Each structure stands twice: as C-alpha cells, then as structure tokens.
C-alpha cells in the first residue's frame, strides 16, 4: 500500500471525493452473492486474486501496481501483472482509493482483455473495506468498480471511532490461540466493521479483515484464513513479492 507522499487537496476536490465515496458506497453488497461462498469448503472457487500498489524504492512518485491470480485451493500462481505507474494524486487518510484504485482497475481490465479465462472470482486487497472512517475503504471502492467480490486484508488496525489499538485490544489479541481464531471489531456505533484474525498458528500479530463487496464478513474471514500459508494470505503475499521485483508492464 503506497502511502508515503502526503499532500494538501483543494477544498472542492475533497468535497468531490466525499461525494463520490457516498455515491459508490450505496452500491456495496455486504452479503454472499456466489454459491461457493456459502459452501463450507468453498467448492466451486477456482481462482483468487491479490492486488496492491507499492512504491518503487527511493521514489515517492513511481509505484508498482500489481495483480496476481492464484489457483484455489492449491494457491499456485497462474497469472501475474506488474505495471510501473506515476501516483499523481496526493495521499490523504481515508481517501487512499482515489490514489490507487484507478491503477488496480486497469490491471483487472488488462487481465480481462488478455486472459479472460483466468479472471479471479474474488479479490483480496492489501487495505480495508467497510472498516473505514466513512465505511468505504479501498476494497469497497475496487469491488464496486470491478463488480467482483472483494475482501480488505489490512496488516495494521485503522483507528476509526470506537476502535483503538489500546490495552483492551491487545488483551483480546493475546486470547487468540490458534490459526483461525478471531474477534469482532466493533465501531463506536455498535456495528461490527471487521474481524481481527489470527491467520496462522505461529503468527503473533492479527490481520484485520473487512468486507469489500459481494461477500459476507463470515465468508471473508474463512477464505482469508484458508489462503494463509504464513501470516499474510498468499494472494497478497505473492503480489508483494512480484512488486518487489519492480517489473514494468512491457516486461510481462
């Protein structure tokens, strides 16, 4: 997730972004829409995707927008795409999607054009979904624009109203015993915004899983755990490894 460059926005741009978020948020679906999502073994799920935008080392503008598709349940890479892009929009907390999502949508469209048979049935995004200041994080934004089921998988807790990485939160983390254990992340309104998931038996830090689009929180947590060989789910881990190579599109 590329966040280093922080900028100031004209007030009219900020208002436009808030308005667009609100309009797109109305299209978020937070329940299971696919048959495989309701199956205990996810029978029928064959391809999972992972996406992110990561900065090129020592460069605050150029970044790598990467997409990988893995087979499921084997979790073997069947497609990868990494494109060097220039991040022109400034990073502003709560509006990461306007900086990154256009490049991720482009990556999905390239896959649709080149290898439609390898289109993922669900996307895992390094970021948040409904666990967001306005309930519409990057995973929601991407899911709505691509019309694909989408899950937000964050490595760190986003501090929203009612959620803090305080002593009580740390105590709950310590109670997680085995991979797959989780506890709800309840916001100030009383709504469950996501789940803290112990993704691996040997992991000491949880993942923060939230609904992006077209999947329930229960299915999102189960699927994220089933994709974890290590702490980070394989679709996200593999796209991070790809991005580290900094391969431009023309080299793919």
Buried (B, 14 or more C-beta within 10 A) or exposed (E): BBBEBEEEBEEEBEEEBEEBBEEBBEEBBBEBEBEBBBEEEBEEBBBBBBBBBBBBEEEEEBBBBBBBBBBBBEBEBBBBBBBBBEBEBBBBEBBBBBBBBBBBBBBBEBBEEEEEEBBBBBBBBBBBBBBBBBBBBBBBBBBBBBEBBBBBBBBEBBEBEEBEEEEEBEEBBEEBEEBBBBBEBEBEEEEBBBBBBBBBEEBEEBBBBBBBBBBBBBBBBBBBBBBBEEBBBBBBBBBBEBBEEBBEBEEE
